[in-house]
Amino acid sequence: MAKTVLAVDDSRSILQMVSMTLKGAGYQVVEAGNGQEALAQAQKQKFDLILTDLNMPVMDGLTLVQKLRAAPAYKFTPILMLTTEAGESFKAKGKAAGLTGWLVKPFDPAKLLGVVKKVLG
Amino acid sequence: MLALLSHPVRIGLIAAAQALLLIGLFFIACPWPVLLAVALVGLMTLLLVALPRQVRPASSAGQDDAELVALLAGTRELLRQLQAELGQQFGGARQENAQVQQILADAIDKLIGSFTALEKHSARQKELAGRICGEQSGAGSQCQGFARLLTTIESSLTKLFDATRRSSDNARQLSSAMTQTQQQFQQVLSMLGDVRKIADQTNLLAVNASVEAARAGAAGKGFAVVAEEVRNLSIRSNRFSQQIDDSVQGIAAALSGVESAIHQLADESERLVQEEQQHIASMMEQAQTFHAEVKQAAGEIATISQQVSGQVGVAITSMQFQDMATQVIQSVTRRLDAMDQLMNELAAIDGGEALPVAVELDTYHEHLVLLRQMLQAATDTIARNHHNPVSQKSMDEGDIELF
């Protein structure tokens, strides 16, 4: 059965490109426009991987990670941050919140797939 | 400090302020030097806030003060114009930023649609190429099936040619056997000739015996009967020999026809095998060439599909400029908002009312304190907007770090 990925970004184009990349490799992708929408999706179904942006309206990526990690179902689920931010202070906060990895945009589709395969085992 | 300056110097400063305001209005005519204009208006506002309160009340309430008030009023009017123009420029800049974002979003949406379709078609092309003749297509591919078919046809034709050749050889052996049989029939015919000679001699002997029996008279009657029977036997023997000769001749002629037919069949088979074997070999070579070309083309199609897929990947990386550009534009908009706010707050200090020439010192102090608080708040606001959310300076792919 195909692994499911929740892609979270306020940029429609980024969501499209992430979906195109992952769906092409056989993953099922569900899209969310911000942290709050992502939380709602995560309650509806269990995802194998969360791929989220940092700077988003309504609820940012860091808050989303903290809320997901507080939920037992997502305590050990891989969560990757895909963002334009590369500051060490942001990474430190993400790491403390329980992030699995940090990817700086723009992403290379092949390398994104490589990371996704790696964290999904 | 300005209060210590002489009156002509103050007049000169105000005149300089007016000149700077005019320069600011000039810069506003261009969209991007907005920031420079903001700096100018900030400086002018400070000057205008400070200058009126430097004027000593009623120290020399003569013509000089009237001139000073007129200059101040003129400068204030210029400031109001500058503020209004700058407000329009900020609004215009925000609208243009939003327009750029919308154009980028629309363009990228279509680009992504195109590249998604391209990637999909490329993947389908690769799949089809693999099914036709891919290296990893396995035994079930069309290419492998065609190769097996060619091998099977070649094997069957080889067997057919071998069988035909063997039949031809057998026919030649049969023809040879027929020749030997013909020779034996000739021997039989020769022997039959001898038999006829014996019968003729027997007949002659019987005739002579009859003559001798007739001479003997009554004593030879019995012998004459025997001689007659012997003669009859020789005649019958001759007739049988002739019949056998005719039959053997007929069989020999038939065998000769069969031999000729078999010989012709062997020759025809041999010729057919030689000609068709060359023809079939040529066709098989063409089929093998076609197969090799199809296999090579399928391999090239698969390679091209992979290259297209790789290029689509590069395009995906590059198309993320829209997200990055949008974030940078949003950051610029936030900076414009902060400066717009700063400009309005600075300008609001005087409230647009006519300035009194004489101002109490306490009021002047309150204005300064208010100004300092506002400047501090403005500094904090601007500092918050120093952060650029986009770290990448180019469209090279970003770093990846797994914790």
HADDOCK unambig.tbl for C-alpha pairs under 7 A between the chains (distance, minus, plus):
assign (segid A and resid 11 and name CA) (segid B and resid 323 and name CA) 6.36 0.50 0.50
assign (segid A and resid 13 and name CA) (segid B and resid 108 and name CA) 6.78 0.50 0.50
assign (segid A and resid 13 and name CA) (segid B and resid 109 and name CA) 6.44 0.50 0.50
assign (segid A and resid 14 and name CA) (segid B and resid 320 and name CA) 6.73 0.50 0.50
assign (segid A and resid 17 and name CA) (segid B and resid 316 and name CA) 6.53 0.50 0.50
assign (segid A and resid 20 and name CA) (segid B and resid 116 and name CA) 6.68 0.50 0.50
assign (segid A and resid 84 and name CA) (segid B and resid 324 and name CA) 6.98 0.50 0.50
assign (segid A and resid 84 and name CA) (segid B and resid 389 and name CA) 6.44 0.50 0.50
assign (segid A and resid 84 and name CA) (segid B and resid 390 and name CA) 4.83 0.50 0.50
assign (segid A and resid 84 and name CA) (segid B and resid 391 and name CA) 5.92 0.50 0.50
assign (segid A and resid 85 and name CA) (segid B and resid 389 and name CA) 5.65 0.50 0.50
assign (segid A and resid 85 and name CA) (segid B and resid 390 and name CA) 5.66 0.50 0.50
assign (segid A and resid 85 and name CA) (segid B and resid 391 and name CA) 5.52 0.50 0.50
assign (segid A and resid 86 and name CA) (segid B and resid 391 and name CA) 5.77 0.50 0.50
assign (segid A and resid 95 and name CA) (segid B and resid 403 and name CA) 6.92 0.50 0.50
assign (segid A and resid 100 and name CA) (segid B and resid 402 and name CA) 6.07 0.50 0.50
assign (segid A and resid 100 and name CA) (segid B and resid 403 and name CA) 5.53 0.50 0.50
assign (segid A and resid 101 and name CA) (segid B and resid 401 and name CA) 5.54 0.50 0.50
assign (segid A and resid 101 and name CA) (segid B and resid 402 and name CA) 3.98 0.50 0.50
assign (segid A and resid 101 and name CA) (segid B and resid 403 and name CA) 5.28 0.50 0.50
assign (segid A and resid 102 and name CA) (segid B and resid 400 and name CA) 5.87 0.50 0.50
assign (segid A and resid 102 and name CA) (segid B and resid 401 and name CA) 5.12 0.50 0.50
assign (segid A and resid 102 and name CA) (segid B and resid 402 and name CA) 6.22 0.50 0.50
assign (segid A and resid 103 and name CA) (segid B and resid 398 and name CA) 6.77 0.50 0.50
assign (segid A and resid 103 and name CA) (segid B and resid 399 and name CA) 5.99 0.50 0.50
assign (segid A and resid 103 and name CA) (segid B and resid 400 and name CA) 4.52 0.50 0.50
assign (segid A and resid 103 and name CA) (segid B and resid 401 and name CA) 6.36 0.50 0.50
assign (segid A and resid 104 and name CA) (segid B and resid 398 and name CA) 4.41 0.50 0.50
assign (segid A and resid 104 and name CA) (segid B and resid 399 and name CA) 5.33 0.50 0.50
assign (segid A and resid 104 and name CA) (segid B and resid 400 and name CA) 6.40 0.50 0.50
assign (segid A and resid 105 and name CA) (segid B and resid 397 and name CA) 6.59 0.50 0.50
assign (segid A and resid 105 and name CA) (segid B and resid 398 and name CA) 5.14 0.50 0.50
assign (segid A and resid 106 and name CA) (segid B and resid 317 and name CA) 5.60 0.50 0.50
assign (segid A and resid 106 and name CA) (segid B and resid 320 and name CA) 5.76 0.50 0.50
assign (segid A and resid 106 and name CA) (segid B and resid 395 and name CA) 6.65 0.50 0.50
assign (segid A and resid 106 and name CA) (segid B and resid 397 and name CA) 5.02 0.50 0.50
assign (segid A and resid 106 and name CA) (segid B and resid 398 and name CA) 5.50 0.50 0.50
assign (segid A and resid 107 and name CA) (segid B and resid 317 and name CA) 5.70 0.50 0.50
assign (segid A and resid 107 and name CA) (segid B and resid 397 and name CA) 5.31 0.50 0.50
assign (segid A and resid 107 and name CA) (segid B and resid 398 and name CA) 6.03 0.50 0.50
assign (segid A and resid 108 and name CA) (segid B and resid 313 and name CA) 6.71 0.50 0.50
assign (segid A and resid 108 and name CA) (segid B and resid 317 and name CA) 5.42 0.50 0.50
assign (segid A and resid 108 and name CA) (segid B and resid 397 and name CA) 5.88 0.50 0.50
assign (segid A and resid 109 and name CA) (segid B and resid 313 and name CA) 5.63 0.50 0.50
